[in-house]
Amino acid sequence: MFDLIIIGGGPAGVTAGIYASRQKLNTLLIAKGFGGQVAKKAVAIENYPGFKKISGQDLVKKFEDHLRKQKVEIKIDEVEKIEKINNNFLVVTKSKKEFQAKTIIVASGADPRLLEVLGEKEFIGKGLSYCAICDGVLFADKIVAVIGGGDAGFESAIFLSNYVKKIYILEYGSEVKADKTNQEIVKKTKKAEIITNAALKEIRGGEFVESVVYEDRGTEEEKILPVEGIFVEIGTQPATSFVKDLVEFNEKDEIKVEFETYQTKTTGLFAVGDVNVGQYKQIITACGEGAKAALAAYGYLKRTQ
Ligand SMILES: Cc1cc2nc3c(=O)[nH]c(=O)nc-3n(C[C@H](O)[C@H](O)[C@H](O)COP(=O)(O)OP(=O)(O)OC[C@H]3O[C@@H](n4cnc5c(N)ncnc54)[C@H](O)[C@@H]3O)c2cc1C
């Protein structure tokens, strides 16, 4: 029986782990991997205090090293279900392991949103990627498309411009939403062509991606772009499937919490970082929430044991 199980190895989960260890809680952290969205960051981070400029991968390594110095048990696995049994929790993982704890911190963040068009499932890993930083290097001298004209899409395009020959940025709306700085950098690469009003219809190919089909929302014409790679950057979806029955959600599927302690509607179950209804989803805010929830879990255990 653990005092606390933390689910997630991103900024929120790692910080919760550090704080829980310092409160001497008997803690288990379960994560699919370390770093979460930070590990996939395509351009350097410039807004985390103490580092004027640091790559996502370097920051993740520092987070992981720091956590591994604490008294926290770590398991790389995926949580599939949490149940509340009397006053405790049962956590079941994909590898069919079961763990019990008196409190839980859900710090599972968010996964990339899917396109939900024809061909998507078929071409994942065959030219279709949700992570430019992970897969960009495989597309040297190729023509690729980035789906999504927000900051994530533009940052991916900036990263990809180091490798690829040409990038189409497809945006559903009538104008891109990326900030001006990102727009200027993309322009300077001279490799990007921005297509607005593009409603994605289908991904086509043989063994690998060969083209992307979209409808021009202005003319309602169907258009085909020959590309060998497609990078999806249309936002994220909170990762909450394993905790559905124990919490309440808002309309964006984010977990409702009480903002003093980050406790959900279930006593002893906390939710922090990008997975909850909080507005400002950043590395520093995720860390702050992880710290506060670990201290709140400690306070809860003190009151109830
Ligand atoms: C493209 C992009 C650029 C960004 N740039 C910046 C920036 O420059 N500065 C900044 O401050 N913020 C930036 N952000 C936001 C920042 O990355 C997030 O706010 C932050 O990572 C949220 O941390 P988190 O720990 O809540 O979740 P995440 O980072 O999403 O981590 C979630 C963790 O939970 C794990 N997990 C998920 N489901 C399960 C499960 N079922 N079982 C076990 N483990 C699970 C994952 O493997 C991961 O370890 C950016 C985000 C994106 C997408």
The ligand as a Gaussian input file, in Angstrom:
#p B3LYP/6-31G(d) Opt

LIG

0 1
 C        4.060000      22.154000     -29.194000
 C        4.066000      22.610000     -27.753000
 C        4.951000      23.602000     -27.352000
 C        4.965000      24.024000     -26.021000
 N        5.842000      24.994000     -25.655000
 C        5.920000      25.393000     -24.360000
 C        6.895000      26.360000     -23.930000
 O        7.731000      26.835000     -24.712000
 N        6.897000      26.712000     -22.626000
 C        6.007000      26.194000     -21.718000
 O        6.067000      26.557000     -20.549000
 N        5.079000      25.281000     -22.098000
 C        5.017000      24.866000     -23.390000
 N        4.079000      23.941000     -23.769000
 C        3.117000      23.439000     -22.760000
 C        3.747000      22.394000     -21.832000
 O        4.503000      21.455000     -22.596000
 C        2.666000      21.684000     -21.045000
 O        1.867000      22.636000     -20.390000
 C        3.274000      20.748000     -20.000000
 O        4.080000      19.766000     -20.611000
 C        2.169000      20.051000     -19.202000
 O        2.765000      19.183000     -18.308000
 P        1.969000      17.942000     -17.678000
 O        2.940000      17.259000     -16.764000
 O        0.677000      18.388000     -17.132000
 O        1.590000      16.977000     -18.899000
 P        2.446000      16.306000     -20.062000
 O        3.644000      17.088000     -20.394000
 O        1.451000      16.031000     -21.134000
 O        2.925000      14.913000     -19.429000
 C        2.009000      13.847000     -19.238000
 C        2.719000      12.613000     -18.715000
 O        1.747000      11.616000     -18.386000
 C        2.085000      10.370000     -18.994000
 N        0.826000       9.613000     -19.212000
 C       -0.252000       9.971000     -19.945000
 N       -1.224000       9.018000     -19.850000
 C       -0.734000       8.066000     -19.035000
 C       -1.237000       6.813000     -18.551000
 N       -2.460000       6.368000     -18.864000
 N       -0.450000       6.051000     -17.747000
 C        0.791000       6.476000     -17.390000
 N        1.338000       7.655000     -17.831000
 C        0.572000       8.426000     -18.630000
 C        2.831000      10.773000     -20.262000
 O        3.631000       9.697000     -20.741000
 C        3.663000      11.943000     -19.710000
 O        4.776000      11.446000     -19.015000
 C        4.054000      23.463000     -25.081000
 C        3.178000      22.455000     -25.484000
 C        3.164000      22.017000     -26.805000
 C        2.211000      20.921000     -27.236000

